[in-house]
Amino acid sequence: MNPQKYSDLRERPRSKPWARRRRRMLLGSLVLILAPIVFFAALRIIADRNFEARLEAIRAGGFPATPQELQQWQIEEPSAHTPLLPDMAPEPVETSSSNGRTAVDLYQVAFKALAPQQIAFADAVKILDKYSKDNPLSPEDWMQLRDFVSTIPEVLALLHEAAALPPGRFPIDYSKGYAVELPHLAGIRNIARTLRAEALLAAHDGSRDDAFAAVMAGIAASRPLRHEPILISQLVRIACNRILIDALSDTMGLVKYTETQLKQLQHAFDEAHYPLSLQNALAGERVFAVAVCRDPAPVVGRTFLDDVVPGATDTLLRTAAATGWFNRDANQCLAIFDELVRASTLPYPEAACVFDRIGDRALQPTLVPRVSQI
């Protein structure tokens, strides 16, 4: 044996058994600590990739996947419309150039002008609600309705002018998600009721053409809502159309419209029907719902934990969101909305079956509460 090598072996200190055990214990503890972290980090990466792939599939279908994309989403008009027949063309209206104005610009002015008339407006709505062919109004009711209509000639002029302009769009900040502010919805519904009141009073006075113009202006009032990808906007639009259907029914019992006017009314109601409104609304709701599932803190708000430690709920939920805790919820939410969006274009009986099945499934209790049930 080499003397030098033998000398080195003798001089090298031998590790003691307890020291080796301590190193093994430290190494084992480190593995136990790091293994779950690595495991969950890998799961988070895989889940994020799968989630992003699903969002890309949504974008490939022409729909928005984030609130920012929803804000920029330009909903296209359907490719085919019911054409106007030659004898259905409305008479030309003497108007100046729109100068870039839209109906929305005039409606917002009308909202402010109607605000001081809220008491008279509420009384007029009560009169409209009780009116029917079998329940004629009293002279006092007609007088009250006339008083309301006669106090807002400038508003009515704005609404009739707006009907001849491009619809435009109301300014909406979709980045707020379910906290989005939509004050214009109540305003548009009030406009539909106001024009119904004008139409009914005109028909009562025997003015067929004025009643017709009021109904047509009322049908046009809901046009700006058709491109809003929010379910409540489409429900309000449908409600406005229903108000004008009631107005038409009311006035037809008092005046006789011409054949041309009836064709124009039919065309206007046909145009008011937008077959993709439910699909687009569900696509917008999907963006909001998934954003909540991935970060529920803004929606959950304050809980009992905040009484113990201020801000505890927000911190806990945001920490859980950062770790990917809600990814499974977000994926389930995406799957549900994907199915709803697809079903929205089916014939009504088939779509109703899908909606009912999904609704029953979503209401089933689970062992661990899901954020998507908030």
C-alpha positions as CSV (number, residue, x, y, z in Angstrom):
1,M,0.0,0.0,0.0
2,N,1.1,3.5,-0.8
3,P,2.4,5.0,2.5
4,Q,1.2,8.5,1.5
5,K,-2.4,7.2,0.8
6,Y,-2.3,5.2,4.1
7,S,-1.3,8.4,5.9
8,D,-4.2,10.4,4.3
9,L,-6.7,7.8,5.4
10,R,-5.5,7.9,8.9
11,E,-5.7,11.6,9.1
12,R,-9.2,11.9,7.6
13,P,-11.7,12.3,10.4
14,R,-14.4,9.7,10.5
15,S,-18.0,10.9,10.8
16,K,-19.7,9.8,13.9
17,P,-22.9,7.7,13.6
18,W,-25.1,10.2,15.3
19,A,-23.9,12.9,12.9
20,R,-24.8,10.8,9.9
21,R,-28.2,10.1,11.3
22,R,-28.8,13.8,11.9
23,R,-27.9,14.5,8.3
24,R,-30.2,11.8,7.1
25,M,-33.0,13.2,9.3
26,L,-32.4,16.8,8.0
27,L,-32.3,15.5,4.4
28,G,-35.5,13.5,4.9
29,S,-37.3,16.5,6.5
30,L,-36.2,18.7,3.6
31,V,-37.6,16.2,1.2
32,L,-40.9,15.9,3.1
33,I,-41.2,19.7,3.1
34,L,-40.2,20.3,-0.6
35,A,-42.0,17.3,-2.1
36,P,-45.6,18.7,-1.5
37,I,-44.5,22.1,-2.6
38,V,-43.0,20.7,-5.9
39,F,-46.1,18.5,-6.3
40,F,-48.6,21.3,-5.9
41,A,-46.5,23.6,-8.0
42,A,-46.5,21.1,-10.8
43,L,-50.2,20.7,-10.4
44,R,-50.7,24.4,-10.6
45,I,-48.5,24.7,-13.7
46,I,-50.5,21.9,-15.4
47,A,-53.8,23.3,-14.3
48,D,-52.9,26.8,-15.6
49,R,-51.8,25.5,-18.9
50,N,-55.0,23.5,-19.3
51,F,-57.0,26.5,-18.2
52,E,-55.2,28.8,-20.7
53,A,-55.8,26.2,-23.4
54,R,-59.6,26.3,-22.7
55,L,-59.5,30.1,-22.8
56,E,-57.7,29.9,-26.2
57,A,-60.5,27.6,-27.4
58,I,-63.0,30.2,-26.4
59,R,-61.1,32.9,-28.3
60,A,-60.9,30.7,-31.3
61,G,-64.7,30.5,-31.2
62,G,-64.9,34.3,-31.6
63,F,-65.8,35.0,-27.9
64,P,-64.0,37.0,-25.2
65,A,-62.2,35.2,-22.4
66,T,-61.3,38.0,-20.0
67,P,-63.0,41.3,-18.9
68,Q,-60.5,43.2,-21.0
69,E,-61.4,41.3,-24.1
70,L,-65.1,41.7,-23.2
71,Q,-64.6,45.5,-23.1
72,Q,-63.2,45.4,-26.7
73,W,-65.6,42.8,-28.1
74,Q,-67.4,43.9,-31.2
75,I,-70.6,41.9,-31.6
76,E,-71.5,41.6,-35.3
77,E,-75.0,42.0,-36.6
78,P,-76.7,38.9,-38.0
79,S,-75.9,38.4,-41.7
80,A,-79.6,38.5,-42.8
81,H,-82.4,40.9,-42.0
82,T,-86.0,41.0,-43.0
83,P,-86.0,43.3,-46.1
84,L,-88.3,46.2,-46.4
85,L,-90.9,45.9,-49.1
86,P,-91.3,48.9,-51.4
87,D,-94.7,49.9,-49.8
88,M,-93.2,49.5,-46.3
89,A,-90.6,52.2,-46.6
90,P,-91.2,54.9,-44.0
91,E,-91.9,58.5,-45.1
92,P,-88.7,60.6,-45.2
93,V,-88.2,62.6,-42.1
94,E,-86.9,66.1,-42.2
95,T,-83.8,65.9,-40.1
96,S,-80.4,67.6,-40.1
97,S,-77.2,65.5,-40.3
98,S,-76.6,63.4,-37.2
99,N,-73.2,65.0,-36.8
100,G,-71.9,61.7,-35.3
101,R,-74.7,61.6,-32.7
102,T,-76.4,58.4,-31.8
103,A,-79.7,57.5,-30.2
104,V,-77.8,56.9,-26.9
105,D,-76.7,60.5,-26.8
106,L,-80.3,61.7,-26.9
107,Y,-81.5,58.9,-24.5
108,Q,-79.0,60.1,-21.9
109,V,-80.4,63.6,-22.2
110,A,-83.9,62.2,-21.9
111,F,-83.0,60.3,-18.7
112,K,-82.1,63.5,-17.0
113,A,-85.1,65.4,-18.3
114,L,-87.5,62.6,-17.0
115,A,-85.9,62.6,-13.5
116,P,-87.9,65.5,-12.1
117,Q,-91.1,63.8,-13.3
118,Q,-90.7,60.6,-11.3
119,I,-93.9,61.0,-9.3
120,A,-96.1,61.8,-12.3
121,F,-94.4,59.0,-14.2
122,A,-95.1,56.5,-11.4
123,D,-98.8,57.5,-11.5
124,A,-98.8,57.1,-15.3
125,V,-97.4,53.6,-15.0
126,K,-100.1,52.6,-12.6
127,I,-102.7,53.8,-15.0
128,L,-101.1,51.9,-17.9
129,D,-100.9,48.7,-15.8
130,K,-104.6,48.7,-15.1
131,Y,-105.7,49.6,-18.6
132,S,-107.3,47.0,-20.8
133,K,-110.2,46.7,-23.2
134,D,-112.3,45.1,-20.4
135,N,-111.2,47.7,-17.9
136,P,-111.5,51.2,-19.4
137,L,-109.9,54.2,-17.7
138,S,-112.0,56.7,-15.9
139,P,-112.0,60.4,-17.0
140,E,-109.8,61.2,-14.1
141,D,-107.2,58.6,-15.3
142,W,-107.2,60.0,-18.8
143,M,-106.7,63.5,-17.4
144,Q,-103.8,62.3,-15.2
145,L,-102.2,60.6,-18.2
146,R,-102.7,63.7,-20.3
147,D,-101.1,65.9,-17.6
148,F,-98.0,63.7,-17.6
149,V,-97.6,63.6,-21.4
150,S,-98.2,67.3,-21.8
151,T,-95.4,68.2,-19.3
152,I,-92.7,66.4,-21.3
153,P,-93.0,67.6,-25.0
154,E,-89.2,68.2,-25.2
155,V,-88.5,64.6,-23.9
156,L,-90.9,63.1,-26.4
157,A,-89.3,65.1,-29.3
158,L,-85.9,63.7,-28.2
159,L,-87.2,60.2,-28.2
160,H,-88.7,60.5,-31.7
161,E,-85.6,62.0,-33.0
162,A,-83.5,59.3,-31.5
163,A,-85.5,56.6,-33.3
164,A,-84.1,58.0,-36.6
165,L,-80.5,57.9,-35.5
166,P,-78.0,55.0,-35.3
167,P,-78.5,53.2,-32.0
168,G,-75.0,53.7,-30.5
169,R,-73.8,52.1,-27.3
170,F,-74.0,53.1,-23.7
171,P,-70.6,53.4,-21.9
172,I,-70.1,50.4,-19.7
173,D,-67.0,49.3,-17.7
174,Y,-67.0,45.5,-17.9
175,S,-63.8,45.3,-15.9
176,K,-65.9,45.6,-12.8
177,G,-67.4,42.2,-13.4
178,Y,-70.6,41.5,-11.5
179,A,-70.3,45.0,-9.9
180,V,-70.7,46.6,-13.4
181,E,-72.9,49.7,-13.2
182,L,-75.9,49.7,-15.5
183,P,-78.1,52.7,-14.6
184,H,-79.3,53.1,-18.3
185,L,-81.4,49.9,-18.1
186,A,-84.0,51.5,-15.8
187,G,-83.9,54.6,-18.0
188,I,-84.6,52.6,-21.2
189,R,-87.5,50.8,-19.6
190,N,-88.9,54.2,-18.4
191,I,-88.6,55.5,-22.0
192,A,-90.6,52.5,-23.3
193,R,-93.3,53.1,-20.7
194,T,-93.3,56.8,-21.5
195,L,-93.8,56.2,-25.2
196,R,-96.6,53.6,-24.4
197,A,-98.4,56.4,-22.5
198,E,-98.0,58.8,-25.5
199,A,-99.3,56.1,-27.9
200,L,-102.3,55.3,-25.8
201,L,-103.3,58.9,-25.3
202,A,-102.9,59.6,-29.0
203,A,-105.1,56.6,-29.9
204,H,-107.6,57.7,-27.3
205,D,-107.7,61.1,-29.1
206,G,-108.2,59.4,-32.4
207,S,-104.7,60.4,-33.7
208,R,-103.7,57.2,-35.5
209,D,-100.4,58.5,-37.0
210,D,-99.2,59.9,-33.7
211,A,-100.0,56.6,-32.0
212,F,-98.1,54.8,-34.7
213,A,-95.1,57.1,-34.4
214,A,-95.0,56.6,-30.6
215,V,-95.1,52.8,-30.9
216,M,-92.3,52.8,-33.5
217,A,-90.1,55.1,-31.4
218,G,-90.7,52.8,-28.4
219,I,-89.6,49.7,-30.4
220,A,-86.4,51.6,-31.4
221,A,-85.6,52.5,-27.8
222,S,-84.2,49.0,-27.0
223,R,-81.8,48.9,-30.0
224,P,-78.7,50.0,-28.0
225,L,-79.2,47.0,-25.6
226,R,-79.0,44.3,-28.2
227,H,-75.2,44.3,-28.3
228,E,-74.7,44.3,-24.5
229,P,-73.3,40.9,-23.6
230,I,-75.0,40.8,-20.2
231,L,-78.0,38.7,-19.4
232,I,-79.9,41.5,-17.5
233,S,-79.5,43.8,-20.5
234,Q,-81.2,41.2,-22.7
235,L,-84.0,40.6,-20.2
236,V,-84.6,44.4,-20.0
237,R,-84.6,44.5,-23.8
238,I,-87.2,41.7,-23.9
239,A,-89.3,43.5,-21.3
240,C,-89.2,46.7,-23.4
241,N,-90.4,44.9,-26.4
242,R,-93.2,43.4,-24.3
243,I,-94.2,46.9,-23.2
244,L,-94.5,48.0,-26.9
245,I,-96.5,44.9,-27.8
246,D,-98.9,45.9,-25.0
247,A,-98.9,49.5,-26.5
248,L,-99.8,48.1,-29.9
249,S,-102.5,46.0,-28.5
250,D,-103.9,49.0,-26.5
251,T,-103.9,51.3,-29.5
252,M,-105.3,48.8,-32.0
253,G,-108.5,48.8,-29.9
254,L,-108.9,52.5,-30.4
255,V,-107.6,53.3,-33.9
256,K,-107.3,51.4,-37.2
257,Y,-103.8,51.4,-38.6
258,T,-103.2,51.3,-42.4
259,E,-101.9,48.3,-44.1
260,T,-98.5,50.0,-44.6
261,Q,-98.3,50.9,-41.0
262,L,-99.0,47.4,-39.9
263,K,-96.3,46.1,-42.2
264,Q,-93.8,48.6,-40.8
265,L,-94.7,47.6,-37.2
266,Q,-94.3,43.9,-38.1
267,H,-90.9,44.6,-39.7
268,A,-89.8,46.6,-36.6
269,F,-90.7,43.8,-34.3
270,D,-88.9,41.3,-36.6
271,E,-85.8,43.5,-36.4
272,A,-86.1,43.7,-32.6
273,H,-85.7,40.0,-32.4
274,Y,-81.9,39.2,-32.2
275,P,-81.4,35.4,-32.3
276,L,-77.8,35.6,-30.9
277,S,-78.7,37.8,-27.9
278,L,-78.8,34.9,-25.5
279,Q,-75.6,33.3,-26.8
280,N,-73.7,36.6,-26.5
281,A,-75.1,37.3,-23.1
282,L,-74.0,33.9,-21.8
283,A,-70.6,34.5,-23.3
284,G,-70.3,37.7,-21.3
285,E,-71.6,36.1,-18.1
286,R,-69.0,33.3,-18.6
287,V,-66.2,35.9,-18.5
288,F,-67.6,37.3,-15.2
289,A,-68.2,33.9,-13.6
290,V,-64.8,32.6,-14.4
291,A,-63.1,35.7,-13.1
292,V,-65.0,35.3,-9.8
293,C,-64.1,31.6,-9.6
294,R,-60.4,32.4,-10.0
295,D,-60.5,35.3,-7.5
296,P,-63.7,35.3,-5.4
297,A,-62.4,37.9,-2.8
298,P,-64.2,40.9,-4.4
299,V,-67.5,39.1,-4.5
300,V,-67.4,37.3,-1.1
301,G,-66.7,40.5,0.8
302,R,-66.7,40.6,4.6
303,T,-67.2,37.5,6.8
304,F,-67.0,36.7,10.5
305,L,-63.2,36.2,10.1
306,D,-62.9,40.0,9.6
307,D,-64.3,40.5,13.1
308,V,-61.4,38.6,14.5
309,V,-58.7,39.8,12.2
310,P,-59.5,42.8,9.9
311,G,-58.9,41.9,6.3
312,A,-58.6,38.2,7.1
313,T,-61.2,37.0,4.5
314,D,-59.6,39.0,1.6
315,T,-56.1,37.8,2.5
316,L,-57.2,34.2,2.9
317,L,-59.1,34.1,-0.4
318,R,-56.4,35.9,-2.4
319,T,-53.7,33.5,-1.0
320,A,-55.9,30.5,-1.9
321,A,-56.4,32.0,-5.4
322,A,-52.6,32.5,-5.8
323,T,-52.0,28.8,-5.0
324,G,-54.6,27.7,-7.6
325,W,-57.1,26.4,-5.0
326,F,-60.0,27.6,-7.1
327,N,-58.8,26.3,-10.4
328,R,-61.1,23.3,-10.3
329,D,-64.0,25.5,-9.6
330,A,-63.1,27.7,-12.6
331,N,-62.8,24.7,-14.9
332,Q,-66.2,23.4,-13.8
333,C,-67.6,26.9,-14.4
334,L,-66.1,27.0,-17.9
335,A,-67.5,23.6,-18.7
336,I,-71.0,24.6,-17.6
337,F,-71.0,27.9,-19.5
338,D,-69.5,26.2,-22.6
339,E,-72.5,23.9,-22.6
340,L,-75.0,26.7,-22.0
341,V,-73.5,28.8,-24.9
342,R,-73.7,25.8,-27.2
343,A,-77.3,25.1,-26.2
344,S,-78.4,28.7,-26.6
345,T,-78.5,28.3,-30.4
346,L,-80.5,25.1,-30.3
347,P,-84.3,25.0,-31.0
348,Y,-86.2,26.0,-27.8
349,P,-87.3,22.6,-26.7
350,E,-83.8,21.2,-26.9
351,A,-82.2,24.2,-25.3
352,A,-84.7,24.1,-22.4
353,C,-83.8,20.5,-21.7
354,V,-80.1,21.4,-21.5
355,F,-80.8,24.4,-19.3
356,D,-83.0,22.4,-16.9
357,R,-80.4,19.6,-16.6
358,I,-77.6,22.0,-15.9
359,G,-79.7,23.9,-13.4
360,D,-80.5,20.7,-11.5
361,R,-76.9,19.7,-11.5
362,A,-75.7,23.0,-10.2
363,L,-78.1,23.0,-7.3
364,Q,-77.0,19.6,-6.0
365,P,-75.3,19.9,-2.6
366,T,-71.6,19.1,-2.4
367,L,-69.3,18.1,0.5
368,V,-67.1,21.1,0.0
369,P,-68.9,24.3,-1.0
370,R,-68.0,25.6,-4.4
371,V,-67.3,29.3,-5.2
372,S,-69.3,28.9,-8.4
373,Q,-72.4,28.5,-6.3
374,I,-72.0,32.0,-4.8
